Amino acid sequence: MSALEKARRARLARLLNHEDARRAAARALPRGIREYIEGGAEDEVTLRRNAKAFRDIAFRPRMATWVDRPDLTTTVLGTRIALPVLTAPCGGMRLVHPDGDIGLATAASRAGSIHVASSAAGFTLEQIAEVQGPQWFQVYRFSSRSTMEHLVHRAQAAGYSALVATVDTAVSGYRERDFKNGFSYSMRVNARNAVKLAPQLVRRPAWLARYVLDGLPFEIPNTAQITADGKPMMLTEMTKGGAGSHSPTWTDVDWLRANWRGPLVVKGLLTAEDARRAVDAGADAVIVSNHGGRQLDGAPATLHVLPRIVEAVGDTAEVLMDSGIRRGSDVLKALSLGAKAVLVGRLPTWGLAAGGTAGVERVLELLRSEMVRTMRLMGCRSVSELDPSWLGEDTIPLHSNKKEVKVR
Ligand SMILES: Cc1cc2nc3c(=O)[nH]c(=O)nc-3n(C[C@H](O)[C@H](O)[C@H](O)COP(=O)(O)O)c2cc1C
């Protein structure tokens, strides 16, 4: 191992939790990219709600127990995974670090889990599929059925084991931080935005050097084969002018079910009615998600709506969830409320910024070790034992309600 690599590993070993990872990412990235990751839509009410929902739930531990090695393994859509945490589809990852989506997929595979490759990845879906291990492909509609169809046929040929239709992105959420920073991961640098960007970029010379050496990747390579001139589209080009939903609609979901050979997952649902509708359309799993608070501001915390969706779906489909997971204990709370597994978006992205593939491995290892310690403290032998009986009635929301009553 080179001295440089040793120093990098030592630096990553000093990241002890999600907050350390977030701060390391902030030190590594220009402001526009840092805030592109961290930010949410509009007033970021849903973004904050996600985090609060996890904090507000208490465990009901079983004391005087000894659990030697808690079992974290589970299955999702028939695939055995060693960690019930998938890396969520995230666009623009090659701006974060040249390892980008390949780094996320590699780290997920090394952790014994699954990466969900984004339609808006920085590498082509074929390049990402070359990483060893099971992977799912997330599909956007990109305003037209033919664009979606094209991606689906390619994903099938590339060997992805499941297709994830993200349905909460009819249009992009209004992420005001991106506008203020002059940043969008689908833009071209021009004289106007360069003035805004330059001061951010010169403050991060290491990032800038890596980005230049990586060939200034700003586009969405998956779209290269769709345009007549063979050039990748910009996301803004694909969504402008109300040309149609950016996400698959229910009619598209029917098409996906009829044309995708393999498990179909619908991501971005928040109500029992929509979850049942997805199952009726032939979905094998649903992902309860508010896109990490990046789309509809005012949407509920996913943890709050999860139990109703689990109840509505029953054993007709698997239920996964994401949005706001930062700790191993958060994963355990979601699993206790019926999620089969969870996805993490920002957390691995911060790891990626902090140290490329090794940084993602570090944050996944943190999650794993937090889960193990928490389960030992709870007296829980296996994630398969988790159910609502592991969570307390005496939660912070009840206390804060009482406080509100007292104040009045
Ligand atoms: C930077 C970034 C880019 C994202 N891009 C996509 C995407 O291309 N497709 C998608 O379905 N979801 C996308 N998401 C949403 C994630 O898949 C996931 O739902 C969300 O990040 C979960 O919340 P968390 O970040 O709090 O873990 C993105 C999220 C982030 C943070």
The ligand as an SDF file (V2000), in Angstrom:
LIG
                    3D

 31 33  0  0  0  0  0  0  0  0999 V2000
  -27.6520   13.7930   -4.7690 C   0  0  0  0  0  0  0  0  0  0  0  0
  -28.8680   12.9300   -4.9300 C   0  0  0  0  0  0  0  0  0  0  0  0
  -29.2700   12.5040   -6.1900 C   0  0  0  0  0  0  0  0  0  0  0  0
  -30.3930   11.6850   -6.3340 C   0  0  0  0  0  0  0  0  0  0  0  0
  -30.7210   11.2070   -7.5770 N   0  0  0  0  0  0  0  0  0  0  0  0
  -31.7230   10.3020   -7.6930 C   0  0  0  0  0  0  0  0  0  0  0  0
  -31.9700    9.6530   -8.9350 C   0  0  0  0  0  0  0  0  0  0  0  0
  -31.2870    9.8870   -9.9280 O   0  0  0  0  0  0  0  0  0  0  0  0
  -33.0020    8.7670   -8.9870 N   0  0  0  0  0  0  0  0  0  0  0  0
  -33.7840    8.4690   -7.8870 C   0  0  0  0  0  0  0  0  0  0  0  0
  -34.7040    7.6530   -7.9820 O   0  0  0  0  0  0  0  0  0  0  0  0
  -33.5470    9.0560   -6.7000 N   0  0  0  0  0  0  0  0  0  0  0  0
  -32.5320    9.9380   -6.5680 C   0  0  0  0  0  0  0  0  0  0  0  0
  -32.2550   10.4830   -5.3410 N   0  0  0  0  0  0  0  0  0  0  0  0
  -33.0490   10.0760   -4.1630 C   0  0  0  0  0  0  0  0  0  0  0  0
  -32.4200    8.8390   -3.5030 C   0  0  0  0  0  0  0  0  0  0  0  0
  -32.5310    7.7130   -4.3220 O   0  0  0  0  0  0  0  0  0  0  0  0
  -33.0860    8.5260   -2.1510 C   0  0  0  0  0  0  0  0  0  0  0  0
  -34.4640    8.3750   -2.3370 O   0  0  0  0  0  0  0  0  0  0  0  0
  -32.8250    9.5850   -1.0790 C   0  0  0  0  0  0  0  0  0  0  0  0
  -31.5280   10.1170   -1.1940 O   0  0  0  0  0  0  0  0  0  0  0  0
  -32.9870    8.9670    0.2940 C   0  0  0  0  0  0  0  0  0  0  0  0
  -32.8190    9.9170    1.3000 O   0  0  0  0  0  0  0  0  0  0  0  0
  -31.4380   10.1420    2.0990 P   0  0  0  0  0  0  0  0  0  0  0  0
  -30.5450   10.9120    1.1930 O   0  0  0  0  0  0  0  0  0  0  0  0
  -31.8690   10.9370    3.2760 O   0  0  0  0  0  0  0  0  0  0  0  0
  -30.8610    8.7890    2.4410 O   0  0  0  0  0  0  0  0  0  0  0  0
  -31.1450   11.3140   -5.1890 C   0  0  0  0  0  0  0  0  0  0  0  0
  -30.7340   11.7540   -3.9230 C   0  0  0  0  0  0  0  0  0  0  0  0
  -29.6180   12.5450   -3.7830 C   0  0  0  0  0  0  0  0  0  0  0  0
  -29.1850   12.9620   -2.3970 C   0  0  0  0  0  0  0  0  0  0  0  0
  1  2  1  0
  2  3  1  0
  2 30  2  0
  3  4  2  0
  4  5  1  0
  4 28  1  0
  5  6  2  0
  6  7  1  0
  6 13  1  0
  7  8  2  0
  7  9  1  0
  9 10  1  0
 10 11  2  0
 10 12  1  0
 12 13  2  0
 13 14  1  0
 14 15  1  0
 14 28  1  0
 15 16  1  0
 16 17  1  0
 16 18  1  0
 18 19  1  0
 18 20  1  0
 20 21  1  0
 20 22  1  0
 22 23  1  0
 23 24  1  0
 24 25  2  0
 24 26  1  0
 24 27  1  0
 28 29  2  0
 29 30  1  0
 30 31  1  0
M  END
$$$$
